Amino acid sequence: MKKVFPLVSERHKPARLVEQIKGEVKKYLKRERNKSLPDDHDYWGFNCRLGQESGSAKVCHEKEIGKSLDHALAEGWEAIYLEILVEPRKRRSK
């Protein structure tokens, strides 16, 4: 998923928009995790980037997306770019 979410709307307050974005991300991650894995892989890994625009997006962990969205709301951003790429991964042996 590569998407630009607006944080300014005539109909909704920015805090409500952030909650909608969090819900959409949660549904997307759940949908991707439920897909069948290739035989030689153990889990789905997510490569996430988040920023004001695609050029300035920084890498973040999937669990940090909510905190980053809250930070964008506090900073007063007008829009937020979110990129989540899915790939099958193997667990490393200890």
N, CA, C and O of each residue as an XYZ file, in Angstrom:
376
protein
N       0.857     -1.165      0.000
C       0.000      0.000      0.000
C       0.903      1.228      0.000
O       1.775      1.375      0.857
N       0.685      2.088     -0.953
C       1.357      3.388     -1.011
C       0.251      4.411     -1.145
O      -0.473      4.429     -2.140
N       0.120      5.269     -0.137
C      -1.031      6.155     -0.136
C      -0.723      7.453      0.601
O       0.040      7.472      1.567
N      -1.334      8.537      0.125
C      -1.255      9.830      0.797
C      -2.612     10.072      1.460
O      -3.647     10.099      0.794
N      -2.588     10.245      2.773
C      -3.807     10.490      3.526
C      -3.884     11.971      3.880
O      -2.940     12.509      4.460
N      -4.987     12.644      3.545
C      -5.134     14.049      3.966
C      -5.492     14.115      5.454
O      -6.245     13.280      5.957
N      -4.952     15.104      6.142
C      -5.279     15.311      7.553
C      -6.122     16.566      7.746
O      -6.355     16.995      8.876
N      -6.578     17.150      6.646
C      -7.425     18.341      6.684
C      -8.692     18.016      5.897
O      -8.628     17.593      4.742
N      -9.836     18.218      6.533
C     -11.111     17.933      5.884
C     -12.167     18.895      6.414
O     -12.113     19.327      7.565
N     -13.113     19.218      5.566
C     -14.216     20.087      5.994
C     -15.206     19.333      6.876
O     -15.854     19.925      7.739
N     -15.319     18.036      6.657
C     -16.332     17.251      7.353
C     -15.860     16.666      8.685
O     -16.668     16.460      9.591
N     -14.551     16.396      8.809
C     -14.053     15.713     10.007
C     -12.901     16.488     10.636
O     -12.162     17.193      9.948
N     -12.761     16.349     11.935
C     -11.627     16.935     12.646
C     -10.385     16.077     12.384
O     -10.507     14.880     12.128
N      -9.198     16.676     12.447
C      -7.973     15.914     12.174
C      -7.787     14.697     13.083
O      -7.283     13.670     12.628
N      -8.178     14.786     14.339
C      -8.038     13.638     15.242
C      -8.889     12.468     14.764
O      -8.473     11.314     14.864
N     -10.060     12.757     14.252
C     -10.933     11.697     13.736
C     -10.341     11.085     12.468
O     -10.452      9.877     12.258
N      -9.718     11.898     11.628
C      -9.080     11.388     10.422
C      -7.927     10.444     10.766
O      -7.736      9.422     10.107
N      -7.163     10.793     11.801
C      -6.060      9.931     12.231
C      -6.596      8.588     12.710
O      -6.011      7.547     12.408
N      -7.689      8.597     13.444
C      -8.297      7.339     13.902
C      -8.776      6.498     12.726
O      -8.656      5.273     12.758
N      -9.315      7.132     11.688
C      -9.743      6.404     10.493
C      -8.545      5.781      9.776
O      -8.629      4.655      9.287
N      -7.441      6.509      9.714
C      -6.229      5.995      9.072
C      -5.692      4.795      9.848
O      -5.300      3.792      9.252
N      -5.675      4.899     11.174
C      -5.210      3.791     12.003
C      -6.069      2.547     11.775
O      -5.543      1.436     11.704
N      -7.368      2.723     11.661
C      -8.267      1.600     11.401
C      -8.013      0.971     10.049
O      -8.025     -0.252      9.915
N      -7.783      1.805      9.042
C      -7.518      1.289      7.700
C      -6.199      0.514      7.668
O      -6.112     -0.534      7.029
N      -5.176      1.023      8.352
C      -3.880      0.343      8.411
C      -4.026     -0.993      9.135
O      -3.480     -2.003      8.691
N      -4.753     -1.002     10.236
C      -4.964     -2.232     10.997
C      -5.658     -3.299     10.147
O      -5.276     -4.469     10.177
N      -6.673     -2.893      9.395
C      -7.371     -3.836      8.523
C      -6.457     -4.362      7.421
O      -6.497     -5.545      7.081
N      -5.631     -3.470      6.865
C      -4.709     -3.875      5.802
C      -3.699     -4.900      6.314
O      -3.456     -5.916      5.662
N      -3.109     -4.630      7.487
C      -2.132     -5.557      8.048
C      -2.768     -6.917      8.344
O      -2.161     -7.955      8.082
N      -3.963     -6.915      8.879
C      -4.651     -8.170      9.181
C      -4.943     -8.955      7.902
O      -4.759    -10.171      7.855
N      -5.398     -8.250      6.873
C      -5.706     -8.891      5.591
C      -4.451     -9.523      4.991
O      -4.506    -10.639      4.473
N      -3.336     -8.825      5.058
C      -2.090     -9.344      4.487
C      -1.550    -10.519      5.300
O      -1.013    -11.465      4.725
N      -1.682    -10.477      6.619
C      -1.189    -11.576      7.457
C      -1.985    -12.859      7.244
O      -1.459    -13.953      7.449
N      -3.252    -12.735      6.832
C      -4.096    -13.915      6.640
C      -3.874    -14.594      5.295
O      -4.419    -15.674      5.069
N      -3.101    -14.009      4.406
C      -2.816    -14.637      3.120
C      -1.891    -15.825      3.347
O      -1.121    -15.855      4.307
N      -1.978    -16.806      2.446
C      -1.148    -18.003      2.614
C       0.306    -17.693      2.263
O       0.597    -16.967      1.313
N       1.197    -18.260      3.053
C       2.636    -18.063      2.883
C       3.219    -19.069      1.904
O       2.687    -20.170      1.764
N       4.306    -18.708      1.224
C       5.043    -19.712      0.452
C       5.580    -20.790      1.396
O       5.760    -20.534      2.586
N       5.833    -21.967      0.885
C       6.215    -23.109      1.727
C       7.493    -22.883      2.522
O       7.602    -23.372      3.647
N       8.441    -22.173      1.984
C       9.737    -22.045      2.646
C       9.857    -20.789      3.520
O      10.969    -20.429      3.908
N       8.756    -20.121      3.836
C       8.788    -18.920      4.669
C       7.901    -19.088      5.911
O       6.968    -19.890      5.924
N       8.224    -18.298      6.967
C       7.548    -18.462      8.257
C       6.498    -17.391      8.565
O       5.493    -17.677      9.215
N       6.727    -16.162      8.100
C       5.801    -15.085      8.446
C       5.870    -13.970      7.412
O       6.779    -13.928      6.583
N       4.899    -13.070      7.473
C       4.878    -11.904      6.592
C       5.602    -10.754      7.279
O       5.297    -10.417      8.423
N       6.550    -10.158      6.591
C       7.270     -9.000      7.105
C       6.766     -7.748      6.412
O       6.337     -7.800      5.260
N       6.816     -6.633      7.108
C       6.319     -5.372      6.565
C       7.445     -4.335      6.557
O       8.094     -4.103      7.576
N       7.662     -3.726      5.410
C       8.603     -2.619      5.269
C       7.771     -1.349      5.218
O       7.044     -1.119      4.251
N       7.872     -0.528      6.244
C       7.021      0.656      6.370
C       7.849      1.934      6.271
O       8.962      2.017      6.790
N       7.278      2.921      5.594
C       7.865      4.258      5.513
C       6.736      5.252      5.730
O       5.607      5.034      5.290
N       7.058      6.365      6.424
C       6.039      7.342      6.756
C       6.661      8.735      6.758
O       7.763      8.926      7.271
N       5.949      9.713      6.180
C       6.445     11.076      6.149
C       5.424     12.020      5.545
O       4.301     11.622      5.233
N       5.827     13.291      5.382
C       4.911     14.272      4.805
C       4.720     14.037      3.318
O       3.637     14.281      2.786
N       5.762     13.564      2.637
C       5.670     13.241      1.217
C       6.595     12.059      0.944
O       7.404     11.689      1.795
N       6.475     11.470     -0.240
C       7.209     10.237     -0.518
C       8.722     10.426     -0.465
O       9.433      9.503     -0.066
N       9.230     11.579     -0.849
C      10.669     11.808     -0.837
C      11.252     11.934      0.553
O      12.413     11.589      0.769
N      10.467     12.423      1.502
C      10.969     12.636      2.859
C      10.500     11.566      3.845
O      10.680     11.720      5.053
N       9.903     10.485      3.344
C       9.396      9.426      4.230
C      10.552      8.668      4.869
O      11.548      8.363      4.212
N      10.410      8.368      6.157
C      11.435      7.653      6.905
C      10.935      6.255      7.264
O       9.736      6.026      7.420
N      11.867      5.345      7.389
C      11.553      3.962      7.725
C      11.070      3.893      9.170
O      11.645      4.516     10.061
N      10.004      3.125      9.385
C       9.518      2.899     10.745
C       9.006      1.465     10.857
O       8.700      0.825      9.851
N       8.919      0.978     12.069
C       8.400     -0.363     12.320
C       6.879     -0.306     12.277
O       6.285      0.742     12.534
N       6.257     -1.415     11.957
C       4.792     -1.439     11.836
C       4.086     -1.076     13.136
O       2.972     -0.554     13.106
N       4.717     -1.343     14.276
C       4.109     -1.008     15.562
C       4.250      0.470     15.903
O       3.591      0.956     16.822
N       5.095      1.186     15.181
C       5.308      2.610     15.437
C       4.429      3.505     14.562
O       4.495      4.729     14.677
N       3.622      2.926     13.707
C       2.796      3.718     12.794
C       1.819      4.597     13.569
O       1.657      5.771     13.234
N       1.177      4.066     14.579
C       0.217      4.832     15.373
C       0.861      6.026     16.055
O       0.303      7.124     16.051
N       2.034      5.817     16.642
C       2.748      6.917     17.299
C       3.166      7.971     16.284
O       3.118      9.168     16.568
N       3.576      7.524     15.098
C       3.980      8.467     14.057
C       2.798      9.280     13.552
O       2.943     10.463     13.246
N       1.635      8.656     13.464
C       0.431      9.383     13.058
C       0.052     10.426     14.104
O      -0.337     11.542     13.760
N       0.165     10.065     15.373
C      -0.108     11.024     16.444
C       0.875     12.184     16.415
O       0.504     13.332     16.662
N       2.137     11.875     16.111
C       3.157     12.915     16.003
C       2.829     13.869     14.846
O       2.982     15.083     14.982
N       2.380     13.321     13.711
C       2.012     14.147     12.553
C       0.838     15.054     12.896
O       0.798     16.205     12.461
N      -0.114     14.550     13.667
C      -1.260     15.350     14.093
C      -0.808     16.492     14.996
O      -1.277     17.621     14.856
N       0.107     16.198     15.923
C       0.608     17.221     16.833
C       1.424     18.290     16.102
O       1.408     19.461     16.484
N       2.131     17.883     15.056
C       2.933     18.820     14.272
C       2.070     19.675     13.341
O       2.515     20.723     12.872
N       0.844     19.234     13.073
C      -0.060     19.994     12.214
C       0.147     19.760     10.726
O      -0.076     20.665      9.921
N       0.573     18.556     10.348
C       0.765     18.240      8.937
C      -0.572     18.282      8.208
O      -1.607     17.971      8.797
N      -0.561     18.659      6.942
C      -1.784     18.689      6.139
C      -2.076     17.342      5.497
O      -3.232     17.019      5.223
N      -1.037     16.557      5.258
C      -1.200     15.227      4.666
C      -0.057     14.351      5.148
O       0.970     14.846      5.612
N      -0.249     13.042      5.032
C       0.774     12.097      5.457
C       0.900     11.002      4.400
O      -0.103     10.475      3.919
N       2.131     10.666      4.047
C       2.417      9.609      3.090
C       2.755      8.347      3.868
O       3.605      8.366      4.758
N       2.082      7.245      3.528
C       2.296      5.977      4.206
C       2.535      4.894      3.167
O       1.763      4.731      2.222
N       3.621      4.159      3.364
C       3.969      3.075      2.441
C       4.189      1.820      3.265
O       5.002      1.809      4.189
N       3.467      0.767      2.932
C       3.630     -0.527      3.602
C       3.806     -1.577      2.508
O       2.891     -1.829      1.723
N       4.985     -2.181      2.466
C       5.275     -3.231      1.500
C       5.408     -4.550      2.236
O       6.048     -4.622      3.286
N       4.802     -5.593      1.685
C       4.742     -6.895      2.345
C       5.688     -7.860      1.647
O       5.771     -7.890      0.419
N       6.410     -8.661      2.458
C       7.277     -9.687      1.895
C       7.320    -10.884      2.836
O       7.302    -10.715      4.055
N       7.378    -12.092      2.280
C       7.512    -13.274      3.148
C       8.929    -13.351      3.702
O       9.898    -13.059      3.000
N       9.041    -13.748      4.975
C      10.345    -13.818      5.626
C      10.514    -15.139      6.368
O       9.545    -15.820      6.703
N      11.771    -15.475      6.611
C      12.114    -16.662      7.395
C      12.650    -16.216      8.748
O      13.286    -15.167      8.858
N      12.398    -16.997      9.750
C      12.973    -16.716     11.066
C      14.428    -17.180     11.070
O      14.777    -18.202     10.481
N      15.254    -16.406     11.744
C      16.668    -16.772     11.856
C      16.844    -17.788     12.968
O      16.177    -17.708     13.999
N      17.730    -18.733     12.764
C      18.008    -19.705     13.823
C      18.950    -19.087     14.839
O      19.794    -18.263     14.487
N      18.813    -19.478     16.089
C      19.649    -18.910     17.154
C      20.951    -19.651     17.259
O      21.786    -19.317     18.100
